[in-house]
Amino acid sequence: MTNRMILNETSYHGKGAIAEIPNEIRTRGFKKVVVITDKDLIKFEVATKVTDLLDQAEISYTVYDGIVPNPTIDNVKEGVAFVKEADADCLVAIGGGSPIDTAKAIGIIATNPEYSDVISLEGVAETKNPCL
């Protein structure tokens, strides 16, 4: 059974929820999708579950698989550059915490250039930790 929750955005949970991705993309009128994930999820064909759905729905997408565990600021910046180059209007994150959290940071920066330094996302730039 699929459940739908609307908080500040829409989230689907439960068996079959993945099938709603193409519907959400179409309903919102998105045209250029970037799938954000890591190389292992590509290698073990976990991301294929989503990209196959996008292929079946004839939704064009590009894959950014450069996410690493404990992503760095440079990792986020590389993702932002990829998304801008792709001229994407939609991000689909596949994975655990690193791909999902990095995709959120990429989305924030891509749509809010005033945070392009990435460090300002932490709220306080007093730390020298390069990880998000």
C-alpha positions as CSV (number, residue, x, y, z in Angstrom):
1,M,0.0,0.0,0.0
2,T,1.3,3.5,-0.9
3,N,0.8,6.3,1.5
4,R,1.1,10.0,0.6
5,M,2.1,12.7,3.0
6,I,2.2,16.4,2.3
7,L,4.5,18.4,4.6
8,N,6.5,21.2,3.1
9,E,6.7,18.9,0.0
10,T,5.1,15.7,-1.1
11,S,6.5,12.4,0.1
12,Y,5.4,8.9,-0.8
13,H,6.0,5.9,1.4
14,G,5.3,2.1,1.2
15,K,5.3,-0.6,-1.3
16,G,5.0,0.7,-4.9
17,A,5.8,4.3,-3.9
18,I,8.6,4.5,-6.4
19,A,6.1,4.2,-9.2
20,E,4.8,7.7,-8.3
21,I,8.0,9.4,-9.4
22,P,7.1,9.9,-13.1
23,N,3.6,11.1,-12.1
24,E,5.1,13.7,-9.8
25,I,7.5,14.9,-12.5
26,R,4.8,15.2,-15.1
27,T,2.2,16.8,-12.7
28,R,4.7,19.5,-11.8
29,G,5.6,20.1,-15.4
30,F,9.3,19.3,-15.1
31,K,11.2,18.8,-18.3
32,K,14.9,18.3,-17.4
33,V,15.7,15.8,-14.6
34,V,19.0,15.1,-12.9
35,V,19.1,11.8,-10.9
36,I,21.6,12.3,-8.0
37,T,23.2,9.2,-6.6
38,D,26.5,7.5,-6.0
39,K,28.6,5.1,-8.1
40,D,27.8,2.0,-5.9
41,L,24.0,2.4,-6.4
42,I,24.7,2.6,-10.1
43,K,27.1,-0.4,-10.0
44,F,24.6,-2.6,-8.0
45,E,21.7,-1.4,-10.2
46,V,19.7,0.1,-7.3
47,A,19.3,3.4,-9.2
48,T,18.1,1.4,-12.2
49,K,14.8,0.9,-10.4
50,V,14.2,4.6,-10.9
51,T,15.9,5.2,-14.2
52,D,13.9,2.3,-15.7
53,L,10.7,4.0,-14.6
54,L,11.8,7.3,-16.2
55,D,12.7,5.5,-19.4
56,Q,9.3,3.8,-19.5
57,A,7.6,7.1,-19.0
58,E,9.8,8.7,-21.6
59,I,11.1,11.3,-19.2
60,S,14.5,12.7,-20.2
61,Y,17.2,12.6,-17.4
62,T,20.9,12.8,-16.8
63,V,22.7,11.0,-14.0
64,Y,25.1,12.6,-11.5
65,D,26.8,9.7,-9.6
66,G,29.6,11.7,-8.0
67,I,28.2,11.6,-4.5
68,V,30.7,10.2,-1.9
69,P,30.2,9.2,1.7
70,N,30.5,12.2,4.0
71,P,30.3,14.6,1.1
72,T,32.6,17.6,1.1
73,I,31.8,21.2,0.1
74,D,33.6,20.5,-3.2
75,N,31.3,17.5,-3.8
76,V,28.3,19.8,-3.4
77,K,29.9,22.4,-5.7
78,E,30.6,19.8,-8.4
79,G,26.9,18.7,-8.2
80,V,25.7,22.3,-8.5
81,A,27.9,22.7,-11.6
82,F,26.5,19.5,-13.1
83,V,22.9,20.5,-12.4
84,K,23.5,24.0,-13.9
85,E,25.2,22.5,-17.0
86,A,22.3,20.1,-17.5
87,D,19.9,23.1,-17.1
88,A,17.8,20.9,-14.8
89,D,14.5,21.9,-13.3
90,C,14.1,18.7,-11.2
91,L,16.3,16.6,-9.0
92,V,15.6,13.0,-8.0
93,A,17.9,11.7,-5.2
94,I,18.5,8.0,-4.9
95,G,20.3,6.5,-1.9
96,G,20.9,7.0,1.7
97,G,21.9,10.1,3.7
98,S,24.8,11.2,1.5
99,P,23.0,11.4,-1.8
100,I,19.8,12.7,-0.4
101,D,21.4,15.4,1.8
102,T,23.8,16.4,-0.9
103,A,20.9,16.7,-3.4
104,K,19.1,19.0,-1.0
105,A,22.2,21.2,-0.7
106,I,22.6,21.2,-4.5
107,G,18.9,22.1,-4.9
108,I,19.2,25.0,-2.4
109,I,22.3,26.4,-4.1
110,A,21.1,26.0,-7.6
111,T,18.0,28.0,-6.9
112,N,19.5,30.4,-4.4
113,P,22.8,31.6,-5.7
114,E,23.4,33.7,-2.6
115,Y,24.4,30.5,-0.9
116,S,26.9,29.5,-3.7
117,D,29.8,29.6,-1.2
118,V,28.1,26.5,0.4
119,I,29.6,27.3,3.8
120,S,26.8,29.8,4.5
121,L,24.4,26.8,4.5
122,E,25.9,25.8,7.8
123,G,24.6,29.0,9.3
124,V,27.8,29.7,11.1
125,A,31.1,29.7,9.1
126,E,33.2,29.4,12.3
127,T,34.0,25.7,11.7
128,K,36.8,24.5,9.6
129,N,35.2,21.2,8.9
130,P,34.9,20.8,5.1
131,C,32.0,18.3,5.4
132,L,28.3,19.2,5.4
